[in-house]
Amino acid sequence: MKKRCATSIRTLFFCVCAYFCLFSCATPEKPLAQLNWSPAPAPAPPIQTTSVESQKSDAFPEWAQAYFAGGLRGVERLYAFRNAYVFIKENKGSNEAALTQWALHFSVEREFSRMVAKRVQNRLERNVKTYPDYEYGAFFENAVKAFSDAHYERAVKLDDFWFERLISIEDGVEVNRREFLFLIIVVIEKKTLVNQINAIFSSVPLIPEPTNAQLNVISHVKNTFFTGF
């Protein structure tokens, strides 16, 4: 009786081992391609070849170099502008005479309100996740209009610069296009502009009345507005 039990146990053991061997053989391994998968490479950036043909002076001024390297933030990081907000107006085209007249008759009083309004609009848009009109309500449009209509004091045109460039290749296509690019830099003391912006914000009408959620967004952006402005 004990012999038969021992035999049965050995038989059961071998059956179980055989079952697991068969099961492991029947289960396919993951394809190697899945283990080594990687996303497709990003497309190469468009190719553009540009050369400077002529320019206003022998060398690019420091503010122009900083602007092309890092935008307005690059200029404002220069020591000379540590206490100022910088605005740069661009104009380009093939008619040098017309662009020269534009730069000659540039009016800070006429143009600066639009420059500030555009920068305010960009700042408000960066603070939302969906659509500005949805998150701010009518406050967004009312604010942009208020800043466009406002009068700003103590902003000054500091300098201007132009150069002629030859764009040989644009987006990988040969174009050989000549154009002039004119830049005008306008500066204003930070404290002066901060005070004026805060005063304009307080005058923006809340009509139609925002929802509670929109009021929260408006309050938040007012409190943090100059971070990243």
C-alpha distance (Angstrom), angle and dihedral (degrees) to the residues before:
residue distance angle dihedral
M1 . . .
K2 3.84 . .
K3 3.81 89.1 .
R4 3.80 91.5 54.0
C5 3.85 90.9 48.7
A6 3.80 91.8 50.5
T7 3.79 89.9 49.3
S8 3.81 91.4 49.5
I9 3.80 91.7 49.6
R10 3.82 91.4 50.4
T11 3.80 90.1 48.3
L12 3.82 91.9 50.2
F13 3.79 91.1 47.7
F14 3.82 92.8 52.7
C15 3.82 90.7 45.9
V16 3.81 91.1 53.5
C17 3.82 91.7 47.9
A18 3.76 91.1 48.3
Y19 3.82 90.7 50.0
F20 3.81 93.0 53.3
C21 3.79 91.5 46.0
L22 3.79 91.0 52.4
F23 3.83 91.7 45.5
S24 3.81 93.0 50.3
C25 3.79 91.2 48.5
A26 3.78 91.8 49.4
T27 3.83 94.6 52.4
P28 3.83 109.0 87.0
E29 3.78 119.9 -137.7
K30 3.80 119.7 -117.7
P31 3.79 111.3 -90.9
L32 3.76 113.5 -99.9
A33 3.81 90.2 -126.6
Q34 3.81 90.7 65.6
L35 3.78 92.6 50.9
N36 3.81 91.8 51.3
W37 3.82 97.9 39.8
S38 3.80 117.9 140.3
P39 3.81 132.1 172.2
A40 3.78 120.0 -94.4
P41 3.81 113.6 -91.1
A42 3.80 116.2 -95.9
P43 3.80 115.7 -104.3
A44 3.77 116.0 -96.8
P45 3.82 115.4 -98.9
P46 3.80 115.7 -100.7
I47 3.77 113.7 -86.3
Q48 3.81 117.5 -120.5
T49 3.77 126.5 173.9
T50 3.81 117.3 -164.5
S51 3.78 131.5 170.8
V52 3.81 129.9 -174.0
E53 3.81 112.3 -120.9
S54 3.82 101.3 178.1
Q55 3.78 139.0 -10.7
K56 3.80 143.4 -170.0
S57 3.81 96.1 -101.5
D58 3.78 139.6 8.6
A59 3.81 93.6 -90.9
F60 3.78 137.5 24.3
P61 3.82 109.3 -103.5
E62 3.78 115.3 -113.1
W63 3.81 93.3 -109.7
A64 3.83 91.4 53.9
Q65 3.80 91.5 49.8
A66 3.81 90.5 49.1
Y67 3.81 90.9 47.9
F68 3.81 94.0 54.1
A69 3.80 91.3 44.5
G70 3.81 99.1 45.6
G71 3.81 112.1 -0.4
L72 3.80 120.9 -127.2
R73 3.81 90.9 -29.3
G74 3.78 89.0 57.7
V75 3.79 91.6 54.1
E76 3.80 93.7 45.1
R77 3.80 89.7 53.4
L78 3.81 90.0 63.1
Y79 3.80 112.8 103.6
A80 3.79 92.1 -122.8
F81 3.82 90.8 61.8
R82 3.79 99.7 39.2
N83 3.82 91.6 118.8
A84 3.79 98.4 36.9
Y85 3.77 142.0 76.0
V86 3.78 112.0 -129.9
F87 3.80 127.3 -147.2
I88 3.78 123.7 -175.7
K89 3.78 125.2 -165.3
E90 3.81 118.4 -155.9
N91 3.78 130.2 -160.6
K92 3.78 127.1 171.6
G93 3.76 140.1 176.3
S94 3.79 144.4 117.3
N95 3.82 97.7 -88.7
E96 3.78 106.0 88.2
A97 3.79 94.6 -179.1
A98 3.82 93.3 54.0
L99 3.79 92.2 47.3
T100 3.79 91.2 48.5
Q101 3.80 90.0 53.9
W102 3.79 90.0 48.1
A103 3.80 91.4 53.9
L104 3.80 92.0 44.0
H105 3.80 93.5 53.4
F106 3.80 96.9 37.5
S107 3.81 109.1 139.3
V108 3.79 120.2 -154.4
E109 3.79 90.1 -165.0
R110 3.80 91.4 55.2
E111 3.83 100.1 38.0
F112 3.79 105.7 33.1
S113 3.81 96.1 75.3
R114 3.80 90.2 57.6
M115 3.79 91.4 47.0
V116 3.81 91.7 52.4
A117 3.82 92.8 44.2
K118 3.80 91.0 52.8
R119 3.80 92.0 50.3
V120 3.82 91.0 47.0
Q121 3.79 90.4 49.8
N122 3.81 91.5 51.3
R123 3.82 90.2 49.4
L124 3.82 92.6 50.3
E125 3.79 91.9 48.0
R126 3.80 92.3 51.6
N127 3.80 90.1 58.2
V128 3.81 97.2 60.8
K129 3.79 133.5 72.4
T130 3.81 99.6 -155.0
Y131 3.81 128.3 17.7
P132 3.83 120.1 -25.4
D133 3.82 93.1 -134.1
Y134 3.80 89.3 52.2
E135 3.79 96.4 49.6
Y136 3.83 98.4 34.8
G137 3.78 100.1 28.5
A138 3.83 115.6 -153.1
F139 3.83 88.9 -23.8
F140 3.82 90.0 84.5
E141 3.80 95.3 57.6
N142 3.81 92.7 38.5
A143 3.81 91.4 51.5
V144 3.81 94.8 49.7
K145 3.81 89.7 49.1
A146 3.81 92.3 47.9
F147 3.80 91.9 52.3
S148 3.81 91.2 46.1
D149 3.81 91.7 52.9
A150 3.80 96.8 42.9
H151 3.78 126.2 106.6
Y152 3.80 116.1 -130.9
E153 3.77 126.1 -157.6
R154 3.81 131.9 -147.2
A155 3.80 98.3 16.2
V156 3.82 110.5 138.9
K157 3.77 137.3 -169.5
L158 3.78 103.6 -119.5
D159 3.79 104.0 -178.5
D160 3.79 145.9 -30.8
F161 3.77 134.0 -142.2
W162 3.78 137.1 -176.1
F163 3.77 138.7 -174.4
E164 3.77 137.8 178.4
R165 3.77 116.9 -127.4
L166 3.78 134.8 -170.0
I167 3.81 113.3 -142.9
S168 3.79 103.4 -158.2
I169 3.80 99.0 172.5
E170 3.79 126.7 20.0
D171 3.82 123.0 -177.6
G172 3.79 88.0 -11.2
V173 3.83 93.6 -55.4
E174 3.80 124.6 111.9
V175 3.82 108.2 -118.3
N176 3.85 106.9 152.0
R177 3.80 92.2 -157.5
R178 3.78 123.4 168.3
E179 3.79 120.6 -152.6
F180 3.78 140.8 161.0
L181 3.80 121.2 -127.5
F182 3.80 118.0 -159.2
L183 3.80 122.7 -167.0
I184 3.81 128.3 -168.3
I185 3.81 120.3 -170.8
V186 3.80 119.8 -151.8
V187 3.81 122.2 -174.9
I188 3.78 136.0 -170.4
E189 3.79 131.4 -178.8
K190 3.79 110.6 -96.5
K191 3.79 96.0 -130.5
T192 3.81 91.5 50.1
L193 3.80 94.0 52.0
V194 3.82 93.1 42.7
N195 3.79 90.7 56.1
Q196 3.79 92.4 47.4
I197 3.81 93.9 47.4
N198 3.81 92.5 48.9
A199 3.80 90.0 50.5
I200 3.81 91.5 50.9
F201 3.81 92.2 47.8
S202 3.79 90.5 54.7
S203 3.81 90.0 54.0
V204 3.83 97.5 50.4
P205 3.83 107.2 113.9
L206 3.82 118.1 -123.3
I207 3.81 93.2 -142.4
P208 2.96 121.0 168.0
E209 3.79 90.4 31.3
P210 3.82 111.9 -106.4
T211 3.79 122.8 -125.1
N212 3.79 119.2 -107.2
A213 3.81 90.1 -100.4
Q214 3.80 91.0 51.7
L215 3.81 91.2 47.7
N216 3.80 88.7 55.1
V217 3.80 91.2 52.2
I218 3.80 91.9 47.2
S219 3.79 92.1 49.1
H220 3.79 92.1 48.0
V221 3.80 94.8 49.8
K222 3.81 91.8 48.0
N223 3.82 91.2 52.3
T224 3.80 93.9 47.8
F225 3.79 100.4 29.3
F226 3.80 99.3 117.4
T227 3.81 92.7 51.1
G228 3.77 100.6 97.6
F229 3.80 94.4 -0.5
